[in-house]
Amino acid sequence: MLFIVPTINNVDLVRIRDRVLTAPCFAGDNYGNFPWDKWEAVAKEVGLDEDLRHIGRALFREAFQHDWSDELKVESGWLDGGQRMIYQAFAFPDACVQRWQHLLDTDGQPDDTEVPPVTTDPMELAEGLEAAGIKTGLVR
């Protein structure tokens, strides 16, 4: 994982994986304490827009509950605890809404109107974050 920005609004994004992915997924009494709930809480703490938080939480949840492909699970936060999703949402909010909503609408299945994934290129993410007013640590 590449830590383009270690903190946003004093929230540690280096350890987001430990914070989000340590919540159990199968306990019956876990309402509000699932990994997708923890991701949404982190997204709120960093100041992510409410609509992006809700759609991101739904994406995180559906990728797991509907057993999407491994590739889509990684895109949906299951490798890094959703750190990249937060970077993407700040850097390219409109592209995230389009992609994430498309994945939810198609339940992660390919279709004829495939919306491309949001970039994961570190330099493009850094440029998008800087354009959104978030200072990065990448040197160009």
C-alpha positions in Angstrom: 0.0 0.0 0.0 1.1 3.5 -0.8 0.4 6.1 1.8 -0.1 9.2 -0.3 -1.5 11.1 2.7 -0.8 9.6 6.1 -3.5 11.7 7.8 -6.5 13.7 6.8 -8.1 15.9 9.5 -5.9 14.2 12.1 -7.3 10.8 11.2 -4.6 8.1 10.8 -5.0 6.6 7.3 -1.8 4.5 7.7 -3.6 2.2 10.1 -7.1 2.3 8.6 -6.8 -1.3 7.6 -6.3 -2.4 11.3 -9.2 -0.2 12.4 -11.7 -1.3 9.7 -10.9 -4.9 8.9 -10.6 -6.2 12.5 -14.4 -6.0 13.0 -16.1 -9.4 12.7 -18.4 -10.0 9.8 -20.4 -12.9 11.0 -21.5 -12.1 14.6 -25.2 -11.6 14.9 -25.0 -8.9 17.4 -22.6 -6.7 15.5 -25.0 -4.1 14.1 -23.1 -0.8 13.6 -19.8 -2.5 14.1 -19.2 -4.3 10.8 -16.2 -3.4 8.7 -18.4 -1.3 6.4 -19.7 0.6 9.4 -16.2 1.2 10.6 -15.2 2.5 7.2 -18.1 4.9 7.1 -17.1 6.2 10.6 -13.5 6.8 9.4 -14.9 8.5 6.2 -17.0 10.8 8.4 -14.0 11.6 10.6 -11.9 12.7 7.7 -14.7 14.9 6.4 -15.9 12.9 3.4 -19.2 14.1 1.9 -22.2 12.3 3.3 -23.4 10.9 0.0 -20.0 9.5 -0.8 -19.8 7.9 2.7 -23.2 6.2 2.2 -22.5 4.9 -1.2 -19.0 3.8 -0.2 -20.4 1.9 2.8 -22.9 0.2 0.6 -20.2 -0.8 -1.9 -17.9 -2.1 0.9 -20.9 -4.2 2.3 -22.2 -5.5 -1.0 -18.8 -6.6 -2.2 -18.6 -8.9 0.8 -22.2 -10.0 1.2 -22.7 -10.8 -2.4 -19.3 -12.3 -2.8 -18.1 -10.2 -5.7 -14.9 -11.1 -7.5 -11.6 -10.7 -5.7 -10.7 -7.8 -8.0 -13.9 -5.9 -7.1 -13.5 -6.7 -3.4 -10.0 -5.1 -3.5 -11.6 -2.1 -5.3 -14.2 -2.0 -2.6 -11.8 -1.7 0.3 -11.2 -5.3 1.3 -7.4 -5.2 0.9 -6.5 -1.8 2.5 -9.5 -1.1 4.7 -10.9 1.4 2.3 -7.9 3.8 2.4 -7.7 4.0 -1.4 -11.5 4.6 -1.6 -11.1 7.7 0.7 -8.2 9.0 -1.5 -10.3 8.5 -4.6 -13.5 10.0 -3.1 -11.6 13.2 -2.2 -9.7 13.4 -5.4 -12.4 12.3 -7.9 -15.8 12.4 -6.2 -17.9 12.4 -9.4 -16.1 9.5 -10.9 -16.5 7.6 -7.6 -20.2 8.2 -7.5 -20.6 7.0 -11.1 -18.4 3.9 -10.6 -19.6 2.9 -7.2 -23.3 3.4 -8.1 -22.8 1.4 -11.3 -21.2 -1.5 -9.3 -24.1 -1.4 -6.9 -26.7 -1.3 -9.6 -25.2 -4.2 -11.5 -24.3 -6.1 -8.3 -20.7 -6.3 -9.4 -21.5 -8.1 -12.7 -20.1 -6.9 -16.0 -22.5 -5.3 -18.4 -22.6 -3.4 -21.7 -22.4 0.0 -20.0 -19.4 -0.7 -17.9 -18.2 2.4 -16.0 -14.4 2.3 -15.7 -12.7 2.0 -12.3 -11.5 5.2 -10.7 -7.7 5.7 -11.1 -5.4 4.1 -8.6 -2.3 5.7 -10.1 -0.5 7.3 -7.2 0.5 10.5 -9.1 -3.0 11.0 -10.4 -4.4 10.5 -6.9 -1.9 12.9 -5.5 -2.8 15.5 -8.1 -6.5 15.1 -7.5 -6.0 15.3 -3.7 -3.9 18.4 -4.0 -6.5 20.0 -6.3 -9.1 19.2 -3.5 -6.8 21.1 -1.0 -5.3 18.0 0.6 -1.5 18.2 0.9 0.3 15.0 -0.2 3.8 13.7 0.5 4.5 12.7 -3.1 7.3 14.5 -4.8 7.0 15.1 -8.5 
